[in-house]
Amino acid sequence: MKGIRVIAIPTTLAEKVRATGKAPGYGHPAHTEVATGYGPCRHCLRTFKVGEEKRTLFTYDPFHDLETMPLPGPIFIHADACIRYPEDGGYPEQMLLHSSVLAAYGKGRRLVAELQAENGGQMDAIQKLLEDPGVDYIHVRDRSAGCYDFRIERNMRTTLETTC
């Protein structure tokens, strides 16, 4: 889908967790183990190879640098370095296979709307949510565990190019 940016956690944050073994901003210890679930890694947005890859669990605030009131929760990254998912990569293909909750937010961390999307229905739900001008960004969460996966924003450059 053109017109969206997919925002994974920053590389500097993932590197800091791997180097210190602590959650940035909180100091809570990070925990590393062999993957028992699919994830995804919040940095490369690939699902984990269960029973094979190691993943690191730590506390993260998906509203950091967006809003003043935090809402921290648990997320996973690969224990070994991986390449950050490209912002212009579209919705991660592996994640289309998993049911999601798409929470659309406006300024002030105001929940504007929330949709559940089944396997492959995420793109239609995102398009519907972004039709509302009051939506600034969307948090994608796992429907089963409720954990934050990544953020979606409008790609303003693409939007400007199509309107000029």
Protein Blocks (a to p, Z undefined) as FASTA:
>chain_A
ZZiacddddfklmmmmmmnopaehklpacdddddfbebiafklopacdehkaccdddddd
fkgokbmbdcdddddddfbdcddddfklopafklmmpccddddddehiiafbdcdddehi
lmmmmmmmmmpmkbmbdcdddfklopafbdcdddfklmmmmmZZ
